[in-house]
């Protein structure tokens, strides 16, 4: 007997809900859904205002490799026309053209591939042992290209930001076949579907063969390393690009290689993992010519890091962020955490430079620099500020003093000007006679140190105060330790290293 009553109640409720929705629709008739948004290409365009091309590109590639634990980085200018590989490609706009490659000997993890798609997500921000802070650095490659790709393990990821607009993507034919549009494509060569794509579009993947150990069949085995491919932006693509209108041809690559060669002897001075860098030129044939090679080696470990077991291995003695975190957890009164002597050797081919049209006179053909490097952590203001939820980093600083050696004398070989580092050199010169590296707060472009303004000097935490505290505490501790070591070793010119008050200001 309750069924009719229950049915009536349900019907009544449904009618009331329907009437309310109709009334709501009438009430909202004058409103239009409209909110803020930003396209992917516009976002990248804005990012590139910070990451202008030039040295930002090789430095960000080295930084990402360093965070991944790679020990070797190779940058390649590939000037092959590849005209024989322009038919069986994924999409009409993907016919091959000259490109640049970047390789390191670490392998992308599934998380790395995910983070690659999180544009500007500050994916490393809370990782205290990573150099990268903003998760933006990879995007500097869009200065060169509109369609980068990353190959590692079994996976190949194409990034195609212009695909957000139907008809504008480089992989438009793929999107059309898939029945939609996207901003990239991922392939897994361990699957039958991925292997079928290789078979159906052989010209798309032919340029990989022989580059940094790539097999002619990309599905033959997982690739043990990471290979980034950057097809260079042509004049026609520059006209149509919504990201960057910079053409990258032979002249631009020559300029980029030349700038990189000029500072190459400094690029590995404070890296934690990367100890070898090469610049190659690939033109006719499978073998690339070497333009430049930089190698970093350990001369002597004077004070082992507190978390390492082998004082004879360079890679164990340069993990200073991990050591600093460990030292802070110990709450030790000793603030000097490591000291060593390094050698950085740079070899430069004048022959290859001339072939590329690079001015060979700006770089030494064979250069050898010996460095004394001391690392310390902060102990007062910087230690307190390191607990702030905006920092996520230990209060760490290192100094590197160049040592000039001969058979009968050792002397401090001052550098002019000194350079500030955030593990890689910043475009920030100092009046000091040595180089300073620290966990500085830098702008997202890594061009400038954050500074404290009058409005922010009220004692509260601010990135500018953090930087000042690092110099006042950790950097001074490291410098004093370096001077003491040099004095005890009888190195000439040690007192000149201490900054005069007017210079230090």
Order of alpha helices (4+ residues) and beta strands (2+ residues): alpha-alpha-alpha-beta-beta-alpha-beta-beta-alpha-beta-alpha-alpha-beta-alpha-alpha-beta-beta-alpha-alpha-beta-alpha-beta-alpha-beta-beta-beta-beta-beta-alpha-alpha-alpha
